[in-house]
Amino acid sequence: MAEQKPLGVILAGGLATRMGGGDKGRLQVGGQSLLSRVVDRLGPQVAGLALNANGDPERFADLGLPVIADSIEGFAGPLAGVLAGLDWAAEQGVETIVTAAADTPFFPQDLVARLTAAAQGMEHPLVLATTPRTGDEALKSGGRSKVNRHPAFGLWPVALRDDLRAALNGGLRKVVLWTDQHGGREALFEADPFDPFFNINTPEDLARAEALLK
């Protein structure tokens, strides 16, 4: 039997406070919204796509994707979006999902393949994307770690969804605390000439993305 491809879940549940609120994924870079760039990049890598977003799902009707909301009250961060995606995948009978952030237009086109490869032999495939820390960053907080973990970019097992639900209901918010508990692995991606997981939080970041496209 051929190995089942994961489903893809785009995490768009954040509050975008540093951009003045609203749906950050709707910001345009190079004449295309961040969200449609993420759809174009993740879609070919997975068996199907959904968007994790809260509020009125009709505002995303033009994308033609299922919109799944967090089931945990309040803004519980990316893990709540992961849980929503795992519940959706369980309904489809799929065993894993790969998540990507809606504000990160340049993530690798082999993201899913490399996360999946890193999970070989794991009973519950659980892998986060990482990039090497460079320059000043290598000296900053968490100096013990030589990598940046990108918690919105991961491979997640449906089998652990009830464990994740219990952790979230118990107040857990930090992705890596949960992945470490379950022996989560890391897949290392190059950060040269720039970190492909660079995400857009500020107007300056948007200008930088425009420059990178050129």
PyMOL CGO cylinders between C-alpha atoms (Angstrom):
from pymol import cmd
from pymol.cgo import CYLINDER

trace = [
    CYLINDER, 0.00, 0.00, 0.00, 1.37, 3.40, -0.93, 0.3, 1, 1, 1, 1, 1, 1,
    CYLINDER, 1.37, 3.40, -0.93, 2.00, 5.63, 2.04, 0.3, 1, 1, 1, 1, 1, 1,
    CYLINDER, 2.00, 5.63, 2.04, -0.86, 7.97, 2.72, 0.3, 1, 1, 1, 1, 1, 1,
    CYLINDER, -0.86, 7.97, 2.72, -0.07, 11.65, 2.12, 0.3, 1, 1, 1, 1, 1, 1,
    CYLINDER, -0.07, 11.65, 2.12, -0.79, 14.03, 5.01, 0.3, 1, 1, 1, 1, 1, 1,
    CYLINDER, -0.79, 14.03, 5.01, -3.50, 16.66, 4.80, 0.3, 1, 1, 1, 1, 1, 1,
    CYLINDER, -3.50, 16.66, 4.80, -2.38, 20.29, 4.90, 0.3, 1, 1, 1, 1, 1, 1,
    CYLINDER, -2.38, 20.29, 4.90, -3.69, 22.85, 7.37, 0.3, 1, 1, 1, 1, 1, 1,
    CYLINDER, -3.69, 22.85, 7.37, -2.92, 26.56, 6.99, 0.3, 1, 1, 1, 1, 1, 1,
    CYLINDER, -2.92, 26.56, 6.99, -2.87, 28.31, 10.36, 0.3, 1, 1, 1, 1, 1, 1,
    CYLINDER, -2.87, 28.31, 10.36, -4.52, 31.73, 10.05, 0.3, 1, 1, 1, 1, 1, 1,
    CYLINDER, -4.52, 31.73, 10.05, -5.93, 31.99, 13.55, 0.3, 1, 1, 1, 1, 1, 1,
    CYLINDER, -5.93, 31.99, 13.55, -3.61, 34.71, 14.87, 0.3, 1, 1, 1, 1, 1, 1,
    CYLINDER, -3.61, 34.71, 14.87, -4.62, 38.25, 15.79, 0.3, 1, 1, 1, 1, 1, 1,
    CYLINDER, -4.62, 38.25, 15.79, -2.14, 40.18, 13.58, 0.3, 1, 1, 1, 1, 1, 1,
    CYLINDER, -2.14, 40.18, 13.58, -1.83, 42.88, 16.24, 0.3, 1, 1, 1, 1, 1, 1,
    CYLINDER, -1.83, 42.88, 16.24, 1.42, 44.29, 14.85, 0.3, 1, 1, 1, 1, 1, 1,
    CYLINDER, 1.42, 44.29, 14.85, -0.20, 44.89, 11.46, 0.3, 1, 1, 1, 1, 1, 1,
    CYLINDER, -0.20, 44.89, 11.46, -3.21, 46.69, 12.94, 0.3, 1, 1, 1, 1, 1, 1,
    CYLINDER, -3.21, 46.69, 12.94, -5.41, 43.58, 13.20, 0.3, 1, 1, 1, 1, 1, 1,
    CYLINDER, -5.41, 43.58, 13.20, -7.47, 41.96, 10.46, 0.3, 1, 1, 1, 1, 1, 1,
    CYLINDER, -7.47, 41.96, 10.46, -6.46, 38.97, 8.34, 0.3, 1, 1, 1, 1, 1, 1,
    CYLINDER, -6.46, 38.97, 8.34, -2.74, 39.20, 7.81, 0.3, 1, 1, 1, 1, 1, 1,
    CYLINDER, -2.74, 39.20, 7.81, -2.92, 36.52, 5.11, 0.3, 1, 1, 1, 1, 1, 1,
    CYLINDER, -2.92, 36.52, 5.11, -4.83, 38.98, 2.91, 0.3, 1, 1, 1, 1, 1, 1,
    CYLINDER, -4.83, 38.98, 2.91, -1.83, 41.32, 2.66, 0.3, 1, 1, 1, 1, 1, 1,
    CYLINDER, -1.83, 41.32, 2.66, -0.42, 41.47, -0.85, 0.3, 1, 1, 1, 1, 1, 1,
    CYLINDER, -0.42, 41.47, -0.85, 3.14, 40.67, -1.82, 0.3, 1, 1, 1, 1, 1, 1,
    CYLINDER, 3.14, 40.67, -1.82, 4.08, 40.91, -5.47, 0.3, 1, 1, 1, 1, 1, 1,
    CYLINDER, 4.08, 40.91, -5.47, 0.42, 41.31, -6.46, 0.3, 1, 1, 1, 1, 1, 1,
    CYLINDER, 0.42, 41.31, -6.46, -0.72, 38.12, -4.69, 0.3, 1, 1, 1, 1, 1, 1,
    CYLINDER, -0.72, 38.12, -4.69, -2.02, 37.66, -1.15, 0.3, 1, 1, 1, 1, 1, 1,
    CYLINDER, -2.02, 37.66, -1.15, 0.18, 35.89, 1.40, 0.3, 1, 1, 1, 1, 1, 1,
    CYLINDER, 0.18, 35.89, 1.40, -2.58, 33.35, 1.87, 0.3, 1, 1, 1, 1, 1, 1,
    CYLINDER, -2.58, 33.35, 1.87, -2.89, 32.47, -1.80, 0.3, 1, 1, 1, 1, 1, 1,
    CYLINDER, -2.89, 32.47, -1.80, 0.91, 32.10, -1.97, 0.3, 1, 1, 1, 1, 1, 1,
    CYLINDER, 0.91, 32.10, -1.97, 0.78, 29.66, 0.95, 0.3, 1, 1, 1, 1, 1, 1,
    CYLINDER, 0.78, 29.66, 0.95, -2.10, 27.74, -0.69, 0.3, 1, 1, 1, 1, 1, 1,
    CYLINDER, -2.10, 27.74, -0.69, -0.11, 27.49, -3.95, 0.3, 1, 1, 1, 1, 1, 1,
    CYLINDER, -0.11, 27.49, -3.95, 2.97, 26.28, -2.10, 0.3, 1, 1, 1, 1, 1, 1,
    CYLINDER, 2.97, 26.28, -2.10, 1.42, 23.77, 0.29, 0.3, 1, 1, 1, 1, 1, 1,
    CYLINDER, 1.42, 23.77, 0.29, -1.36, 22.43, -1.96, 0.3, 1, 1, 1, 1, 1, 1,
    CYLINDER, -1.36, 22.43, -1.96, 0.84, 20.31, -4.28, 0.3, 1, 1, 1, 1, 1, 1,
    CYLINDER, 0.84, 20.31, -4.28, 2.61, 18.74, -1.26, 0.3, 1, 1, 1, 1, 1, 1,
    CYLINDER, 2.61, 18.74, -1.26, -0.48, 17.34, 0.51, 0.3, 1, 1, 1, 1, 1, 1,
    CYLINDER, -0.48, 17.34, 0.51, -3.59, 15.22, -0.08, 0.3, 1, 1, 1, 1, 1, 1,
    CYLINDER, -3.59, 15.22, -0.08, -5.99, 18.09, 0.66, 0.3, 1, 1, 1, 1, 1, 1,
    CYLINDER, -5.99, 18.09, 0.66, -6.06, 21.51, 2.29, 0.3, 1, 1, 1, 1, 1, 1,
    CYLINDER, -6.06, 21.51, 2.29, -8.03, 23.32, 4.98, 0.3, 1, 1, 1, 1, 1, 1,
    CYLINDER, -8.03, 23.32, 4.98, -7.73, 26.76, 6.55, 0.3, 1, 1, 1, 1, 1, 1,
    CYLINDER, -7.73, 26.76, 6.55, -7.74, 27.16, 10.32, 0.3, 1, 1, 1, 1, 1, 1,
    CYLINDER, -7.74, 27.16, 10.32, -9.32, 30.53, 11.09, 0.3, 1, 1, 1, 1, 1, 1,
    CYLINDER, -9.32, 30.53, 11.09, -11.74, 31.92, 13.64, 0.3, 1, 1, 1, 1, 1, 1,
    CYLINDER, -11.74, 31.92, 13.64, -14.65, 34.30, 13.12, 0.3, 1, 1, 1, 1, 1, 1,
    CYLINDER, -14.65, 34.30, 13.12, -16.87, 34.38, 10.06, 0.3, 1, 1, 1, 1, 1, 1,
    CYLINDER, -16.87, 34.38, 10.06, -15.66, 31.67, 7.63, 0.3, 1, 1, 1, 1, 1, 1,
    CYLINDER, -15.66, 31.67, 7.63, -17.49, 33.36, 4.73, 0.3, 1, 1, 1, 1, 1, 1,
    CYLINDER, -17.49, 33.36, 4.73, -14.72, 35.91, 4.43, 0.3, 1, 1, 1, 1, 1, 1,
    CYLINDER, -14.72, 35.91, 4.43, -12.52, 33.14, 2.98, 0.3, 1, 1, 1, 1, 1, 1,
    CYLINDER, -12.52, 33.14, 2.98, -15.15, 31.78, 0.59, 0.3, 1, 1, 1, 1, 1, 1,
    CYLINDER, -15.15, 31.78, 0.59, -13.10, 32.86, -2.45, 0.3, 1, 1, 1, 1, 1, 1,
    CYLINDER, -13.10, 32.86, -2.45, -10.38, 30.32, -1.55, 0.3, 1, 1, 1, 1, 1, 1,
    CYLINDER, -10.38, 30.32, -1.55, -12.75, 27.37, -1.90, 0.3, 1, 1, 1, 1, 1, 1,
    CYLINDER, -12.75, 27.37, -1.90, -11.23, 25.63, 1.12, 0.3, 1, 1, 1, 1, 1, 1,
    CYLINDER, -11.23, 25.63, 1.12, -12.89, 24.15, 4.21, 0.3, 1, 1, 1, 1, 1, 1,
    CYLINDER, -12.89, 24.15, 4.21, -12.48, 26.62, 7.09, 0.3, 1, 1, 1, 1, 1, 1,
    CYLINDER, -12.48, 26.62, 7.09, -12.01, 25.01, 10.49, 0.3, 1, 1, 1, 1, 1, 1,
    CYLINDER, -12.01, 25.01, 10.49, -12.19, 27.02, 13.71, 0.3, 1, 1, 1, 1, 1, 1,
    CYLINDER, -12.19, 27.02, 13.71, -10.42, 26.38, 17.01, 0.3, 1, 1, 1, 1, 1, 1,
    CYLINDER, -10.42, 26.38, 17.01, -12.42, 24.23, 19.41, 0.3, 1, 1, 1, 1, 1, 1,
    CYLINDER, -12.42, 24.23, 19.41, -10.55, 25.64, 22.44, 0.3, 1, 1, 1, 1, 1, 1,
    CYLINDER, -10.55, 25.64, 22.44, -12.01, 28.91, 23.73, 0.3, 1, 1, 1, 1, 1, 1,
    CYLINDER, -12.01, 28.91, 23.73, -9.92, 32.07, 23.59, 0.3, 1, 1, 1, 1, 1, 1,
    CYLINDER, -9.92, 32.07, 23.59, -6.83, 32.46, 21.43, 0.3, 1, 1, 1, 1, 1, 1,
    CYLINDER, -6.83, 32.46, 21.43, -4.84, 29.44, 22.50, 0.3, 1, 1, 1, 1, 1, 1,
    CYLINDER, -4.84, 29.44, 22.50, -2.09, 29.91, 19.90, 0.3, 1, 1, 1, 1, 1, 1,
    CYLINDER, -2.09, 29.91, 19.90, -0.93, 27.59, 17.12, 0.3, 1, 1, 1, 1, 1, 1,
    CYLINDER, -0.93, 27.59, 17.12, -1.57, 24.38, 19.05, 0.3, 1, 1, 1, 1, 1, 1,
    CYLINDER, -1.57, 24.38, 19.05, -5.32, 25.09, 19.01, 0.3, 1, 1, 1, 1, 1, 1,
    CYLINDER, -5.32, 25.09, 19.01, -5.10, 25.30, 15.21, 0.3, 1, 1, 1, 1, 1, 1,
    CYLINDER, -5.10, 25.30, 15.21, -3.13, 22.05, 15.13, 0.3, 1, 1, 1, 1, 1, 1,
    CYLINDER, -3.13, 22.05, 15.13, -5.86, 20.38, 17.20, 0.3, 1, 1, 1, 1, 1, 1,
    CYLINDER, -5.86, 20.38, 17.20, -8.59, 21.69, 14.88, 0.3, 1, 1, 1, 1, 1, 1,
    CYLINDER, -8.59, 21.69, 14.88, -6.63, 20.27, 11.94, 0.3, 1, 1, 1, 1, 1, 1,
    CYLINDER, -6.63, 20.27, 11.94, -6.17, 16.89, 13.62, 0.3, 1, 1, 1, 1, 1, 1,
    CYLINDER, -6.17, 16.89, 13.62, -9.90, 16.64, 14.35, 0.3, 1, 1, 1, 1, 1, 1,
    CYLINDER, -9.90, 16.64, 14.35, -10.64, 17.49, 10.71, 0.3, 1, 1, 1, 1, 1, 1,
    CYLINDER, -10.64, 17.49, 10.71, -8.14, 14.88, 9.48, 0.3, 1, 1, 1, 1, 1, 1,
    CYLINDER, -8.14, 14.88, 9.48, -9.65, 12.25, 11.79, 0.3, 1, 1, 1, 1, 1, 1,
    CYLINDER, -9.65, 12.25, 11.79, -13.02, 12.81, 10.09, 0.3, 1, 1, 1, 1, 1, 1,
    CYLINDER, -13.02, 12.81, 10.09, -11.32, 12.12, 6.73, 0.3, 1, 1, 1, 1, 1, 1,
    CYLINDER, -11.32, 12.12, 6.73, -9.61, 8.97, 8.02, 0.3, 1, 1, 1, 1, 1, 1,
    CYLINDER, -9.61, 8.97, 8.02, -6.16, 10.49, 7.50, 0.3, 1, 1, 1, 1, 1, 1,
    CYLINDER, -6.16, 10.49, 7.50, -3.40, 9.80, 10.03, 0.3, 1, 1, 1, 1, 1, 1,
    CYLINDER, -3.40, 9.80, 10.03, -1.24, 12.93, 9.80, 0.3, 1, 1, 1, 1, 1, 1,
    CYLINDER, -1.24, 12.93, 9.80, -1.38, 16.63, 8.97, 0.3, 1, 1, 1, 1, 1, 1,
    CYLINDER, -1.38, 16.63, 8.97, 1.28, 19.16, 8.03, 0.3, 1, 1, 1, 1, 1, 1,
    CYLINDER, 1.28, 19.16, 8.03, 0.73, 22.73, 9.17, 0.3, 1, 1, 1, 1, 1, 1,
    CYLINDER, 0.73, 22.73, 9.17, 2.00, 25.98, 7.65, 0.3, 1, 1, 1, 1, 1, 1,
    CYLINDER, 2.00, 25.98, 7.65, 1.51, 29.58, 8.76, 0.3, 1, 1, 1, 1, 1, 1,
    CYLINDER, 1.51, 29.58, 8.76, -0.61, 31.91, 6.62, 0.3, 1, 1, 1, 1, 1, 1,
    CYLINDER, -0.61, 31.91, 6.62, 1.96, 34.74, 6.89, 0.3, 1, 1, 1, 1, 1, 1,
    CYLINDER, 1.96, 34.74, 6.89, 5.03, 32.82, 5.68, 0.3, 1, 1, 1, 1, 1, 1,
    CYLINDER, 5.03, 32.82, 5.68, 5.10, 32.93, 1.87, 0.3, 1, 1, 1, 1, 1, 1,
    CYLINDER, 5.10, 32.93, 1.87, 8.55, 31.41, 1.18, 0.3, 1, 1, 1, 1, 1, 1,
    CYLINDER, 8.55, 31.41, 1.18, 8.54, 28.12, 3.11, 0.3, 1, 1, 1, 1, 1, 1,
    CYLINDER, 8.54, 28.12, 3.11, 10.27, 25.20, 1.33, 0.3, 1, 1, 1, 1, 1, 1,
    CYLINDER, 10.27, 25.20, 1.33, 8.59, 23.38, -1.53, 0.3, 1, 1, 1, 1, 1, 1,
    CYLINDER, 8.59, 23.38, -1.53, 9.87, 20.10, -0.10, 0.3, 1, 1, 1, 1, 1, 1,
    CYLINDER, 9.87, 20.10, -0.10, 8.56, 20.85, 3.41, 0.3, 1, 1, 1, 1, 1, 1,
    CYLINDER, 8.56, 20.85, 3.41, 6.24, 17.84, 3.57, 0.3, 1, 1, 1, 1, 1, 1,
    CYLINDER, 6.24, 17.84, 3.57, 8.73, 15.40, 2.05, 0.3, 1, 1, 1, 1, 1, 1,
    CYLINDER, 8.73, 15.40, 2.05, 11.44, 16.37, 4.51, 0.3, 1, 1, 1, 1, 1, 1,
    CYLINDER, 11.44, 16.37, 4.51, 9.19, 16.40, 7.58, 0.3, 1, 1, 1, 1, 1, 1,
    CYLINDER, 9.19, 16.40, 7.58, 7.91, 12.97, 6.58, 0.3, 1, 1, 1, 1, 1, 1,
    CYLINDER, 7.91, 12.97, 6.58, 11.44, 11.63, 6.00, 0.3, 1, 1, 1, 1, 1, 1,
    CYLINDER, 11.44, 11.63, 6.00, 12.50, 12.84, 9.46, 0.3, 1, 1, 1, 1, 1, 1,
    CYLINDER, 12.50, 12.84, 9.46, 9.59, 10.90, 11.00, 0.3, 1, 1, 1, 1, 1, 1,
    CYLINDER, 9.59, 10.90, 11.00, 10.66, 7.51, 9.63, 0.3, 1, 1, 1, 1, 1, 1,
    CYLINDER, 10.66, 7.51, 9.63, 10.22, 4.78, 12.23, 0.3, 1, 1, 1, 1, 1, 1,
    CYLINDER, 10.22, 4.78, 12.23, 8.23, 6.92, 14.69, 0.3, 1, 1, 1, 1, 1, 1,
    CYLINDER, 8.23, 6.92, 14.69, 5.08, 5.33, 16.07, 0.3, 1, 1, 1, 1, 1, 1,
    CYLINDER, 5.08, 5.33, 16.07, 3.47, 8.80, 16.16, 0.3, 1, 1, 1, 1, 1, 1,
    CYLINDER, 3.47, 8.80, 16.16, 5.06, 11.02, 13.48, 0.3, 1, 1, 1, 1, 1, 1,
    CYLINDER, 5.06, 11.02, 13.48, 5.79, 14.37, 15.16, 0.3, 1, 1, 1, 1, 1, 1,
    CYLINDER, 5.79, 14.37, 15.16, 8.37, 16.66, 13.56, 0.3, 1, 1, 1, 1, 1, 1,
    CYLINDER, 8.37, 16.66, 13.56, 8.98, 20.42, 13.64, 0.3, 1, 1, 1, 1, 1, 1,
    CYLINDER, 8.98, 20.42, 13.64, 10.83, 22.41, 10.98, 0.3, 1, 1, 1, 1, 1, 1,
    CYLINDER, 10.83, 22.41, 10.98, 14.03, 24.12, 12.13, 0.3, 1, 1, 1, 1, 1, 1,
    CYLINDER, 14.03, 24.12, 12.13, 16.67, 26.40, 10.63, 0.3, 1, 1, 1, 1, 1, 1,
    CYLINDER, 16.67, 26.40, 10.63, 20.20, 27.11, 11.88, 0.3, 1, 1, 1, 1, 1, 1,
    CYLINDER, 20.20, 27.11, 11.88, 20.67, 30.16, 14.05, 0.3, 1, 1, 1, 1, 1, 1,
    CYLINDER, 20.67, 30.16, 14.05, 23.02, 32.60, 12.36, 0.3, 1, 1, 1, 1, 1, 1,
    CYLINDER, 23.02, 32.60, 12.36, 24.94, 35.72, 13.33, 0.3, 1, 1, 1, 1, 1, 1,
    CYLINDER, 24.94, 35.72, 13.33, 23.65, 37.59, 16.40, 0.3, 1, 1, 1, 1, 1, 1,
    CYLINDER, 23.65, 37.59, 16.40, 20.82, 35.11, 16.78, 0.3, 1, 1, 1, 1, 1, 1,
    CYLINDER, 20.82, 35.11, 16.78, 23.26, 32.34, 17.58, 0.3, 1, 1, 1, 1, 1, 1,
    CYLINDER, 23.26, 32.34, 17.58, 24.27, 34.34, 20.67, 0.3, 1, 1, 1, 1, 1, 1,
    CYLINDER, 24.27, 34.34, 20.67, 20.77, 35.29, 21.80, 0.3, 1, 1, 1, 1, 1, 1,
    CYLINDER, 20.77, 35.29, 21.80, 18.34, 33.64, 24.22, 0.3, 1, 1, 1, 1, 1, 1,
    CYLINDER, 18.34, 33.64, 24.22, 18.24, 29.88, 24.33, 0.3, 1, 1, 1, 1, 1, 1,
    CYLINDER, 18.24, 29.88, 24.33, 21.90, 29.99, 23.35, 0.3, 1, 1, 1, 1, 1, 1,
    CYLINDER, 21.90, 29.99, 23.35, 22.13, 26.28, 24.06, 0.3, 1, 1, 1, 1, 1, 1,
    CYLINDER, 22.13, 26.28, 24.06, 20.13, 25.65, 20.93, 0.3, 1, 1, 1, 1, 1, 1,
    CYLINDER, 20.13, 25.65, 20.93, 21.84, 25.97, 17.57, 0.3, 1, 1, 1, 1, 1, 1,
    CYLINDER, 21.84, 25.97, 17.57, 18.52, 26.03, 15.73, 0.3, 1, 1, 1, 1, 1, 1,
    CYLINDER, 18.52, 26.03, 15.73, 15.31, 28.02, 15.53, 0.3, 1, 1, 1, 1, 1, 1,
    CYLINDER, 15.31, 28.02, 15.53, 12.25, 25.81, 15.82, 0.3, 1, 1, 1, 1, 1, 1,
    CYLINDER, 12.25, 25.81, 15.82, 9.27, 26.88, 13.71, 0.3, 1, 1, 1, 1, 1, 1,
    CYLINDER, 9.27, 26.88, 13.71, 6.26, 25.61, 15.67, 0.3, 1, 1, 1, 1, 1, 1,
    CYLINDER, 6.26, 25.61, 15.67, 3.70, 26.53, 13.00, 0.3, 1, 1, 1, 1, 1, 1,
    CYLINDER, 3.70, 26.53, 13.00, 5.47, 24.21, 10.53, 0.3, 1, 1, 1, 1, 1, 1,
    CYLINDER, 5.47, 24.21, 10.53, 5.17, 20.62, 11.60, 0.3, 1, 1, 1, 1, 1, 1,
    CYLINDER, 5.17, 20.62, 11.60, 4.01, 17.09, 10.93, 0.3, 1, 1, 1, 1, 1, 1,
    CYLINDER, 4.01, 17.09, 10.93, 1.42, 16.01, 13.51, 0.3, 1, 1, 1, 1, 1, 1,
    CYLINDER, 1.42, 16.01, 13.51, -0.22, 12.64, 14.28, 0.3, 1, 1, 1, 1, 1, 1,
    CYLINDER, -0.22, 12.64, 14.28, -3.99, 12.28, 14.56, 0.3, 1, 1, 1, 1, 1, 1,
    CYLINDER, -3.99, 12.28, 14.56, -3.34, 9.52, 17.13, 0.3, 1, 1, 1, 1, 1, 1,
    CYLINDER, -3.34, 9.52, 17.13, -2.24, 12.15, 19.71, 0.3, 1, 1, 1, 1, 1, 1,
    CYLINDER, -2.24, 12.15, 19.71, -5.17, 14.55, 19.24, 0.3, 1, 1, 1, 1, 1, 1,
    CYLINDER, -5.17, 14.55, 19.24, -6.90, 13.66, 22.51, 0.3, 1, 1, 1, 1, 1, 1,
    CYLINDER, -6.90, 13.66, 22.51, -3.63, 14.03, 24.40, 0.3, 1, 1, 1, 1, 1, 1,
    CYLINDER, -3.63, 14.03, 24.40, -3.21, 17.48, 22.81, 0.3, 1, 1, 1, 1, 1, 1,
    CYLINDER, -3.21, 17.48, 22.81, -6.79, 18.42, 23.67, 0.3, 1, 1, 1, 1, 1, 1,
    CYLINDER, -6.79, 18.42, 23.67, -6.21, 17.48, 27.31, 0.3, 1, 1, 1, 1, 1, 1,
    CYLINDER, -6.21, 17.48, 27.31, -2.95, 19.48, 27.38, 0.3, 1, 1, 1, 1, 1, 1,
    CYLINDER, -2.95, 19.48, 27.38, -4.64, 22.58, 25.91, 0.3, 1, 1, 1, 1, 1, 1,
    CYLINDER, -4.64, 22.58, 25.91, -7.57, 22.29, 28.29, 0.3, 1, 1, 1, 1, 1, 1,
    CYLINDER, -7.57, 22.29, 28.29, -4.99, 22.07, 31.08, 0.3, 1, 1, 1, 1, 1, 1,
    CYLINDER, -4.99, 22.07, 31.08, -3.51, 25.41, 30.01, 0.3, 1, 1, 1, 1, 1, 1,
    CYLINDER, -3.51, 25.41, 30.01, -0.53, 24.32, 27.89, 0.3, 1, 1, 1, 1, 1, 1,
    CYLINDER, -0.53, 24.32, 27.89, 0.24, 26.87, 25.15, 0.3, 1, 1, 1, 1, 1, 1,
    CYLINDER, 0.24, 26.87, 25.15, 3.88, 26.35, 24.21, 0.3, 1, 1, 1, 1, 1, 1,
    CYLINDER, 3.88, 26.35, 24.21, 4.24, 24.08, 21.19, 0.3, 1, 1, 1, 1, 1, 1,
    CYLINDER, 4.24, 24.08, 21.19, 7.70, 22.75, 21.99, 0.3, 1, 1, 1, 1, 1, 1,
    CYLINDER, 7.70, 22.75, 21.99, 6.73, 21.74, 25.53, 0.3, 1, 1, 1, 1, 1, 1,
    CYLINDER, 6.73, 21.74, 25.53, 4.16, 19.39, 24.05, 0.3, 1, 1, 1, 1, 1, 1,
    CYLINDER, 4.16, 19.39, 24.05, 6.30, 18.09, 21.17, 0.3, 1, 1, 1, 1, 1, 1,
    CYLINDER, 6.30, 18.09, 21.17, 9.23, 17.44, 23.54, 0.3, 1, 1, 1, 1, 1, 1,
    CYLINDER, 9.23, 17.44, 23.54, 6.93, 15.40, 25.83, 0.3, 1, 1, 1, 1, 1, 1,
    CYLINDER, 6.93, 15.40, 25.83, 6.23, 13.09, 22.90, 0.3, 1, 1, 1, 1, 1, 1,
    CYLINDER, 6.23, 13.09, 22.90, 9.80, 12.74, 21.62, 0.3, 1, 1, 1, 1, 1, 1,
    CYLINDER, 9.80, 12.74, 21.62, 9.19, 15.09, 18.72, 0.3, 1, 1, 1, 1, 1, 1,
    CYLINDER, 9.19, 15.09, 18.72, 11.97, 15.29, 16.15, 0.3, 1, 1, 1, 1, 1, 1,
    CYLINDER, 11.97, 15.29, 16.15, 13.33, 18.16, 14.06, 0.3, 1, 1, 1, 1, 1, 1,
    CYLINDER, 13.33, 18.16, 14.06, 13.88, 18.53, 10.33, 0.3, 1, 1, 1, 1, 1, 1,
    CYLINDER, 13.88, 18.53, 10.33, 16.66, 21.01, 9.55, 0.3, 1, 1, 1, 1, 1, 1,
    CYLINDER, 16.66, 21.01, 9.55, 16.25, 23.33, 6.55, 0.3, 1, 1, 1, 1, 1, 1,
    CYLINDER, 16.25, 23.33, 6.55, 18.85, 25.71, 5.13, 0.3, 1, 1, 1, 1, 1, 1,
    CYLINDER, 18.85, 25.71, 5.13, 18.57, 29.41, 6.00, 0.3, 1, 1, 1, 1, 1, 1,
    CYLINDER, 18.57, 29.41, 6.00, 20.78, 30.66, 3.18, 0.3, 1, 1, 1, 1, 1, 1,
    CYLINDER, 20.78, 30.66, 3.18, 20.39, 33.16, 1.48, 0.3, 1, 1, 1, 1, 1, 1,
    CYLINDER, 20.39, 33.16, 1.48, 17.49, 33.82, 3.92, 0.3, 1, 1, 1, 1, 1, 1,
    CYLINDER, 17.49, 33.82, 3.92, 15.35, 31.87, 6.35, 0.3, 1, 1, 1, 1, 1, 1,
    CYLINDER, 15.35, 31.87, 6.35, 12.51, 30.32, 4.29, 0.3, 1, 1, 1, 1, 1, 1,
    CYLINDER, 12.51, 30.32, 4.29, 10.29, 30.46, 7.41, 0.3, 1, 1, 1, 1, 1, 1,
    CYLINDER, 10.29, 30.46, 7.41, 10.59, 34.26, 7.54, 0.3, 1, 1, 1, 1, 1, 1,
    CYLINDER, 10.59, 34.26, 7.54, 7.11, 35.46, 8.50, 0.3, 1, 1, 1, 1, 1, 1,
    CYLINDER, 7.11, 35.46, 8.50, 5.44, 38.81, 8.06, 0.3, 1, 1, 1, 1, 1, 1,
    CYLINDER, 5.44, 38.81, 8.06, 4.59, 40.57, 11.31, 0.3, 1, 1, 1, 1, 1, 1,
    CYLINDER, 4.59, 40.57, 11.31, 5.27, 44.24, 10.58, 0.3, 1, 1, 1, 1, 1, 1,
    CYLINDER, 5.27, 44.24, 10.58, 5.09, 46.66, 7.64, 0.3, 1, 1, 1, 1, 1, 1,
    CYLINDER, 5.09, 46.66, 7.64, 8.92, 46.40, 7.47, 0.3, 1, 1, 1, 1, 1, 1,
    CYLINDER, 8.92, 46.40, 7.47, 8.63, 42.64, 7.01, 0.3, 1, 1, 1, 1, 1, 1,
    CYLINDER, 8.63, 42.64, 7.01, 6.18, 43.20, 4.16, 0.3, 1, 1, 1, 1, 1, 1,
    CYLINDER, 6.18, 43.20, 4.16, 8.66, 45.50, 2.45, 0.3, 1, 1, 1, 1, 1, 1,
    CYLINDER, 8.66, 45.50, 2.45, 11.41, 42.89, 2.93, 0.3, 1, 1, 1, 1, 1, 1,
    CYLINDER, 11.41, 42.89, 2.93, 9.20, 40.21, 1.34, 0.3, 1, 1, 1, 1, 1, 1,
    CYLINDER, 9.20, 40.21, 1.34, 8.62, 42.45, -1.69, 0.3, 1, 1, 1, 1, 1, 1,
    CYLINDER, 8.62, 42.45, -1.69, 12.39, 42.88, -1.99, 0.3, 1, 1, 1, 1, 1, 1,
    CYLINDER, 12.39, 42.88, -1.99, 13.00, 39.11, -1.70, 0.3, 1, 1, 1, 1, 1, 1,
    CYLINDER, 13.00, 39.11, -1.70, 10.53, 38.45, -4.50, 0.3, 1, 1, 1, 1, 1, 1,
    CYLINDER, 10.53, 38.45, -4.50, 12.49, 40.71, -6.82, 0.3, 1, 1, 1, 1, 1, 1,
]
cmd.load_cgo(trace, "trace")
